Amino acid sequence: MDSTRKQRILIIDDDSAVQVSLALLLKQAGYDALCADDPQQALARLAQQPVDLVLQDMNFSLQTSGEEGLQLLADLRAMQPALPVLLMTAWGSIALAVRGMQAGAANFFTKPWDNTQLAELVRTTLEAATPAARASRQALDAQFDFSGIIGEHPRLLKVLGTIGQVANTRAPVLILGESGCGKELIADAIHRNSARAGKAVVKINMGAISPSLFESEMFGHVRGAFTDAKTDRKGHVASAHEGTLFLDEIGELNRSDQVKLLRVLQDQTYQPVGASRTERADVRVVSATNRELAELVASGEFREDLFYRLNLITIRLPPLRERRSDIPLLARHILGEVAASYGLPSATLAPQALEWLSAQPWPGNIRQLKQTLERTLLLVGRGELRQADFIAIEQHEHGGTAGGLRGVDGMTLEQVERHMIAHALEQHHGNISRVAKALGLSRTALYRRLERHGLGSAPAASDDGHLAHDIGGGR
């Protein structure tokens, strides 16, 4: 962008009152504003002069189906793929806005809007769209610490660029993405690249805290606050003072507890259970969910005011199937980590195995890929993993029978299973907990297999998780 001109924002809406209101707000914030009444005029404006951001309505017809808005979004992205678009809609059309974000919009806001919140959303969206936010992986790694985050896909680089832009601010960040796609890694990267890196990052699974314990867990309690309160106890918020508070599965928080959390975000204060005093905590809040919070707001399950406090910056993490070019990099990295964690020699992936892995849908994302690689490495016990190894184990997991179905190295799948359970038992010195984890089984399921394969009579185990009897008899 020419540094001598103001950043230019294109407003697309068929309501002249909306155009005037937004243009005035943007002018007061230091931006130039262009207006367009419909998709055709908008595309013409975009072709005539440079634009840094688009504010786009989703409905341009009496039918208000939103399809016209989605088509315009697709046309804008075809013309300028890197141009950020903020969608505007009414609460009754939240699902439509979510579809737009899934199609590549940067974020959305609702009519009527809050001027202060919208101005901040515009500013942070423009910052995230700067060239620094679209740098190469090598350039990003030279500037920031993204260790543990593997990949070079453009959608991942966009996420990393956004982290680089916002990590060193106080801005609350909402991470959206499917289960298993690495939301906690993103939260760690935000903390690690902030001025708070030397302080604690406190992680809480909001879905695991029962409503009756929410206040005590989050805000702590004083001695005598309730029957079992023998001493004062510091809560998660106090533990995160001057650090980062990571609220995982924020979409699972019930409405009554949402009110209690809102106060912490509004004024950084809280009150321990049983205390008469109010405490202050300087915390930076990062939250994550695999649910669409905007849809929960529209249905009344999530408070609108809390939603806006949480999502000043929204990072939408792409699922693995949308960045398939990263799968070979991820697979090699994960395989190396798995081998090292079990004390095994380094292993490699045959070219056809990489092709097979890259073609899978991975509904469980990176977590599922890791489990697949871990299980296959342990069950095959060979230095190079081949396509046939993955297929054989997958067939076995999905109900393949031993009769006639041949597994790796000419063995039946039943023989493969027995051999590799025995190998895992030896590797982990009979520690049932570690063997079960390595094989992706529950302890009960592992005991059943031990009985079936004659690898030890069932479930007597010592306190440390080791079999309390000979496990080598049937080898």
Protein Blocks (a to p, Z undefined) as FASTA:
>chain_A
ZZkbccddddddfbfklmmmmmmmmmmnopacdddfbfklmmmmmmmpccfbdcddfbfc
fklnommmmmmmmmmmmmmmmlccdddddfklmmmmmmmmmnopabdcdddddfklmmmm
mmmmmmmmgmklmccfklmmmmmccehiacjbfklmmmmmmmmmmmmpmbdcdddddehi
lpmmmmmmmmmmmmklmmccddddfklpcfklmmmmmnopaehkamklmbccddfklmmg
oiacddehkllpcfklmmmmmmmmmnopacdehiabdcddddddddddfbdfklmmmnop
acfklmmmmmmpacddddfklmmmlmmmmmmmmmmmmmmmnopacddddfklmmmmmmpg
olnlmmlmmmmmmmmmmmnopabdcfklmmmmmmmmnopafehpaceehiafklmmmmmm
mmmmmmnnopaklmmmmnopafklmmmmmmmnonaccfbdcfkopacbdfklmZZ
